[in-house]
Amino acid sequence: MTDDQGKPLFPSFFMGGFECSTHRRHDGRRLDLVASTRHDELAEEDYAALATHGMLGARDGVRWHLVETAPGEYDWSSVLPQMRAARAAGVRVAWDMAHYGYPDFIDPWSEDFVESLARYTAAFARLALEEEGQPPILCPVNEISFWAWAGGEVAHFNPKAQGRGGELKQQLIRASLRAGRAARAAVPGTRIIAVDPLIRVVPLKPEDAGHAEAYTGSQWQGWDALLGQGWPELGGGDDGFDVMGVNYYWNNQWEYQGEKIEAGDPRYRPFRELLVDAWQRYRRPIFLAETSIEGQPRAPWLRYVCAEVRAAMRLGVPVGGICLYPVLSHLGWDNDRYCPNGLFELEASGGRRPCHGPLALELRRQRAVFETQMRGSPVPEDPDALPILAAALGELEEERRARDAGRRATRTRSA
């Protein structure tokens, strides 16, 4: 994954991503994951920790609702500590401009949303050039397809609409296009990334095959439209994005109106094949922008993902990097429960966050394996990666069932 001069877009293959959601939940409460993880307060320590683990690329977010508190007036004090900490640590950042959130005074269904995002993104591009000394890497709208579903189809978060997912998706596409072009006009050389999940939905019943296929196909709509390959009335074109970021988690394959399909299930499609699909569809520079799992399977999950990425690379997919996202564990969106899914745990002692040892060891091993492959030396397949992951997921499921059985027994005794 290179820039216009053929240089790597990020200084390292492995990257770390900081959860930076800022949406309003269905109950109206605004989240701010940068604040709740204290990433704003501990930015220097966080970026130094990334560099220590060989991650010199990152994803991070600008909190639009804090920057633009009045129309057209920008206060960058909330993001400058992150920018300066990253530069001091030698980490190159791709910045999310709208990570599900926006200022309260903006109507997301209006033209003002499109124009406001463009102005704000252009202004940030100019700031980034000044602070970073080079044109920035920007993601104008994070996860267009997921946001359209969560905010426009099922009212999970803002704008809390139901049955308007397609309409919201088109609005987010228009906004992303306008913002990307405004940023490039303000700072030539700005690189635009478009990030969305890779998914797969399978039918439980033969009569659901068409629904499952359509659901799976919807993952391409955002990328298609940005490039002008779908919904041409939205104005997409070859400049819609430079780099394709794909997100892949442990639950990205599921049954239509059913349960998730876990690795090891005969219906589970290898991740390498999903990467091949994405590459063949767009032929754009591509990287794994988000991947993680909660709990003890963190190291087995990374091992599996890395084995699949290497396999995809051997099949001709030029994957430019893997981002551990989130790299920092955080509190859950809906109930503030602790989500242990990062390389670093949330609580800091003396400014240092505890590290999840097994994941750190696996990351070190994978860095060495990828370095070997990139030097042109042969790296064999890792046939144990999937069975080890499947076993870890099975143990986790057995623990969950035991806990559920214990809760039911307690309720029975109480009754």
Secondary structure, 3 states (H helix, E strand, C coil): CECCCCCECCCCCEEEECCCCCCEECCCCECCHHHHCCCCCCHHHHHHHHHHCCCCEEEEECCHHHHCCECCECCHHHCHHHHHHHHHHCCEEEEECCCCCCCCCCCCCCHHHHHHHHHHHHHHHHHHHHHHCCCCEEECCCCHHHHHHHHHHECCECCCCECCHHHHHHHHHHHHHHHHHHHHHHCCCCEEEEEEECCEEECCCHHHHHHHHHHHHHHHHHHHHHCCCCCHHHCCCCCCCCEEEEECCCCCEEECCCCECCCCCCCCCCHHHHHHHHHHHHCCCEEEEECCCCCCCHHHHHHHHHHHHHHHHHCCCCEEEEEECCCECEECCCCCCEECCCCECCCCECCECCECHHHHHHHHHHHHHHHHHHCCCCCCCCCCHHHHHHHHHHHHHHHHHHHHHHHHHHHHHHC
